[in-house]
Amino acid sequence: MKKGSDDDDLAPPSKSQRKRDHQLLQLLAETLSALPERRFRKLSLNERTREELLLLRNMSASGARNRQIRLIAKLLEDENVAELQRPGAEIDAHRRATTALHHRAERLRERLLAADGPTFEKLTRSTPEPVIAQLRELCALARDPGGGNRTREAYRDIYRLLLESFVPGSGT
């Protein structure tokens, strides 16, 4: 038989492909077991899969946990995997967005600390006036070489203030 013929489409997946698919199902089982209770209850699973996932949630790391994950992966073969992957993907997207926001605040803090007057004005153009006044004061404190603890606190406060200005209520 020639490669690429129509008969290849009817051939079952190779053993290696089946192993890769099963490993992905194992990762999905771990992700589902780590979901918050509220999201876990919303999953549309058959009863046996749900029971096994509940058992897995209460297990600590051990060989039994690994066997349980393999069992759940086997049970997940009969489930709608695309629908079950959605909550994990949403959590990952939220986590990536939050991380990007934190990185943005860190980069802006570094640029503000290195900025002179006109550059500082340019960076804070869309920032409310009271926040600009606070940032000026904190940047001056953070640049002070003899400030000790005040310098470190100001450095952290700049970050918190920037994060709060990006997303109100997100300050740490």
Phi, psi and omega per residue, in radians:
M1 nan 2.507 3.124
K2 -1.525 2.577 3.066
K3 -1.184 2.531 3.098
G4 1.490 0.068 3.137
S5 -1.358 2.975 -3.117
D6 -1.154 -0.399 -3.141
D7 -1.180 -0.444 -3.141
D8 -1.144 -0.524 -3.134
D9 -1.189 -0.455 -3.119
L10 -1.549 -0.209 -3.111
A11 -1.214 2.479 3.104
P12 -1.177 2.774 3.139
P13 -1.109 2.629 -3.137
S14 -1.195 2.887 3.127
K15 -1.082 -0.683 3.117
S16 -1.099 -0.720 3.132
Q17 -1.161 -0.706 3.102
R18 -1.082 -0.682 3.103
K19 -1.125 -0.758 3.121
R20 -1.082 -0.750 3.126
D21 -1.087 -0.725 -3.138
H22 -1.165 -0.659 3.097
Q23 -1.113 -0.668 3.081
L24 -1.127 -0.665 3.095
L25 -1.167 -0.609 3.079
Q26 -1.128 -0.727 3.083
L27 -1.097 -0.694 3.100
L28 -1.102 -0.708 3.110
A29 -1.052 -0.759 3.113
E30 -1.136 -0.716 3.134
T31 -1.108 -0.783 -3.131
L32 -1.128 -0.639 -3.133
S33 -1.235 -0.382 -3.125
A34 -1.609 -0.054 -3.139
L35 -1.121 2.582 3.030
P36 -1.053 2.646 -3.059
E37 -0.938 -0.729 -3.114
R38 -1.048 -0.768 3.140
R39 -1.298 -0.615 -3.133
F40 -1.074 -0.734 -3.125
R41 -1.110 -0.478 -3.106
K42 -1.388 -0.215 -3.102
L43 -1.168 2.433 3.078
S44 -1.657 1.675 -3.128
L45 -2.152 2.695 3.006
N46 -1.288 2.812 -2.979
E47 -1.045 -0.732 -3.113
R48 -1.109 -0.772 3.135
T49 -1.109 -0.725 3.130
R50 -1.080 -0.784 3.138
E51 -1.074 -0.763 -3.125
E52 -1.163 -0.645 3.084
L53 -1.159 -0.653 3.086
L54 -1.115 -0.688 3.063
L55 -1.079 -0.763 -3.125
L56 -1.086 -0.658 -3.124
R57 -1.061 -0.504 -3.091
N58 -1.657 -0.026 -3.112
M59 -1.552 2.534 3.013
S60 -1.602 3.011 -3.104
A61 -1.120 2.109 3.106
S62 -2.952 3.114 3.090
G63 -1.112 -0.606 3.127
A64 -1.116 -0.658 3.113
R65 -1.108 -0.742 3.128
N66 -1.106 -0.706 3.091
R67 -1.130 -0.688 3.122
Q68 -1.105 -0.708 3.115
I69 -1.093 -0.734 3.121
R70 -1.125 -0.684 3.108
L71 -1.104 -0.795 -3.138
I72 -1.120 -0.673 3.098
A73 -1.043 -0.714 3.103
K74 -1.106 -0.726 3.124
L75 -1.194 -0.562 -3.123
L76 -1.204 -0.305 3.100
E77 -1.050 -0.477 -3.124
D78 -1.606 -0.024 -3.102
E79 -1.705 2.921 3.040
N80 -1.420 1.641 -3.010
V81 -1.143 -0.666 -3.117
A82 -1.057 -0.719 3.129
E83 -1.189 -0.614 -3.119
L84 -1.319 -0.420 -3.133
Q85 -1.350 -0.347 -3.061
R86 -1.028 -0.851 -3.126
P87 -1.061 -0.696 3.105
G88 -1.135 -0.680 3.121
A89 -1.168 -0.655 3.108
E90 -1.128 -0.735 3.124
I91 -1.123 -0.752 3.118
D92 -1.094 -0.723 3.134
A93 -1.126 -0.725 3.117
H94 -1.124 -0.742 -3.142
R95 -1.100 -0.738 3.114
R96 -1.128 -0.714 3.133
A97 -1.138 -0.717 3.116
T98 -1.124 -0.757 3.116
T99 -1.083 -0.735 3.125
A100 -1.094 -0.671 3.112
L101 -1.119 -0.751 3.109
H102 -1.110 -0.730 3.123
H103 -1.129 -0.668 3.121
R104 -1.095 -0.747 3.121
A105 -1.117 -0.705 3.121
E106 -1.116 -0.779 -3.136
R107 -1.122 -0.744 -3.142
L108 -1.141 -0.669 3.092
R109 -1.037 -0.807 -3.138
E110 -1.098 -0.708 3.141
R111 -1.179 -0.670 3.117
L112 -1.146 -0.700 -3.132
L113 -1.189 -0.504 -3.135
A114 -1.583 -0.097 -3.008
A115 -1.455 2.596 2.976
D116 -1.666 -3.002 -3.063
G117 -0.912 -1.071 -3.093
P118 -1.117 -0.656 3.130
T119 -1.163 -0.713 3.106
F120 -1.033 -0.773 3.122
E121 -1.064 -0.729 -3.124
K122 -1.131 -0.737 -3.110
L123 -1.204 -0.525 -3.070
T124 -1.828 0.342 -3.068
R125 -0.980 -0.735 -3.067
S126 -1.665 0.205 -3.104
T127 -1.648 2.457 3.107
P128 -1.071 2.618 -3.053
E129 -1.001 -0.772 3.128
P130 -1.073 -0.621 3.128
V131 -1.205 -0.666 3.120
I132 -1.083 -0.737 3.131
A133 -1.078 -0.758 3.101
Q134 -1.098 -0.761 -3.133
L135 -1.084 -0.718 3.110
R136 -1.026 -0.837 -3.111
E137 -1.104 -0.809 -3.121
L138 -1.155 -0.669 3.109
C139 -1.113 -0.699 3.107
A140 -1.104 -0.741 3.109
L141 -1.147 -0.722 -3.102
A142 -1.179 -0.509 3.136
R143 -1.411 -0.291 -3.079
D144 -1.148 1.984 -3.088
P145 -1.192 -0.433 -3.121
G146 -1.760 0.302 -3.049
G147 -1.338 -0.362 -3.136
G148 1.068 -2.193 -3.107
N149 -1.111 -0.606 3.133
R150 -1.042 -0.661 3.136
T151 -1.111 -0.804 3.141
R152 -1.140 -0.720 3.121
E153 -1.118 -0.735 3.132
A154 -1.103 -0.686 3.121
Y155 -1.033 -0.806 3.124
R156 -1.204 -0.672 -3.130
D157 -1.142 -0.598 3.071
I158 -1.050 -0.806 3.138
Y159 -1.038 -0.840 -3.125
R160 -1.070 -0.742 -3.138
L161 -1.120 -0.736 3.112
L162 -1.134 -0.765 3.135
L163 -1.088 -0.742 3.109
E164 -1.105 -0.622 -3.138
S165 -1.271 -0.483 3.089
F166 -1.268 -0.839 -3.109
V167 -2.363 1.807 3.141
P168 -0.988 2.353 -3.129
G169 1.565 0.038 -3.092
S170 -1.742 -0.010 -3.113
G171 -1.074 2.520 -3.118
T172 -1.703 nan nan
